[in-house]
Amino acid sequence: MAGLMKLACLVFTCMIVAGPITSNAALNCGTVNANVAACIGYLAQGAPTIPPACCSGVTNLNNLARTTPDRQQACRCLVGAANAFPSLNAARAAGLPKACGVNIPYKISKSTNCNSVK
């Protein structure tokens, strides 16, 4: 229950912070967070395996982020989410796209420079 409350607060915070920078992007942090919500147990709570819903969300998010502004926005949302979870397993986060069979043009990390994403 506490993890769900943290996720809800994270989604709300990301929507407020990223709202002004989403003018050129069709994606918003609510959409990004909804797509990766199933990954939280694996990335931050130590679940032993990646849930299928997590990989479905990662794949869907990749399909939604087709333009540079959308990819940059998705990146910003993921970096914001990563920074909101102190217990995030950085190696699992960085390896998540590959583990789900998805190729993204940046590393999921707390320090990714999303402005450089093309």
C-alpha positions in Angstrom: 0.0 0.0 0.0 2.8 2.4 0.8 4.4 1.7 -2.6 1.2 2.5 -4.3 0.9 5.8 -2.4 4.5 6.7 -3.4 3.7 5.9 -7.0 0.6 8.1 -6.9 2.6 11.0 -5.4 5.3 10.5 -8.0 2.9 10.6 -10.9 1.3 13.8 -9.5 4.7 15.4 -8.9 5.9 14.5 -12.4 2.8 15.9 -14.0 3.2 19.2 -12.2 7.0 19.5 -12.8 6.9 18.4 -16.4 3.7 20.2 -17.4 5.4 23.4 -18.7 8.0 21.4 -20.8 5.5 19.2 -22.6 4.3 21.7 -25.2 6.0 20.1 -28.1 5.6 16.5 -26.9 2.4 14.4 -27.2 3.5 12.3 -24.2 3.1 13.4 -20.6 4.4 12.0 -17.4 1.1 10.5 -16.5 1.2 8.4 -19.6 4.8 7.5 -19.1 4.3 6.5 -15.4 1.2 4.5 -16.2 3.2 2.5 -18.7 6.0 1.7 -16.3 4.0 1.4 -13.1 4.1 -2.4 -13.3 7.9 -2.2 -13.2 8.1 -0.6 -9.7 8.2 -3.9 -7.8 11.1 -5.1 -10.0 13.0 -1.8 -10.0 12.6 -0.5 -6.5 11.3 -3.3 -4.3 13.5 -6.2 -5.3 11.0 -8.5 -7.1 13.0 -11.4 -8.5 11.5 -11.3 -12.1 10.2 -8.7 -14.5 6.4 -8.8 -14.6 5.0 -9.3 -18.2 2.9 -6.2 -17.7 6.1 -4.2 -17.1 7.6 -5.3 -20.5 4.2 -4.6 -22.2 4.3 -1.1 -20.7 7.9 -0.5 -21.8 7.1 -1.7 -25.3 4.0 0.5 -25.5 5.9 3.5 -24.2 8.5 2.9 -26.9 5.8 2.8 -29.5 4.3 6.0 -28.3 7.6 7.9 -28.3 8.2 8.2 -32.0 9.4 11.8 -32.3 12.4 13.5 -30.7 10.3 15.7 -28.4 8.3 12.6 -27.3 11.5 10.6 -26.6 13.0 13.5 -24.7 9.8 13.9 -22.7 9.6 10.2 -21.9 13.3 10.4 -20.8 12.6 13.4 -18.5 9.7 11.5 -16.9 11.8 8.4 -16.4 14.6 10.4 -14.9 12.2 12.2 -12.6 10.7 8.8 -11.6 14.1 7.3 -11.0 15.1 10.2 -8.8 11.9 9.9 -6.8 12.8 6.4 -5.7 15.8 6.2 -3.4 15.6 2.4 -3.4 15.8 2.2 -7.2 18.1 -0.5 -8.4 20.2 1.5 -11.0 21.5 -1.6 -12.8 18.0 -3.0 -13.2 16.7 0.3 -14.5 19.5 0.6 -17.0 18.9 -2.9 -18.2 15.2 -2.9 -18.3 14.6 -2.0 -22.0 17.1 -4.7 -23.2 15.5 -7.2 -20.8 12.1 -6.4 -22.3 13.5 -6.7 -25.9 13.1 -2.9 -26.5 15.8 -0.7 -28.0 15.7 2.9 -26.7 18.3 5.6 -27.6 19.3 6.4 -24.0 20.1 4.8 -20.7 17.5 4.9 -18.0 19.4 6.6 -15.2 19.1 9.2 -12.6 21.7 11.3 -14.5 20.7 10.9 -18.1 20.9 14.2 -20.1 17.5 14.0 -21.9 18.3 17.1 -24.0 20.8 14.9 -25.9 18.2 12.3 -26.8 17.3 12.3 -30.5 
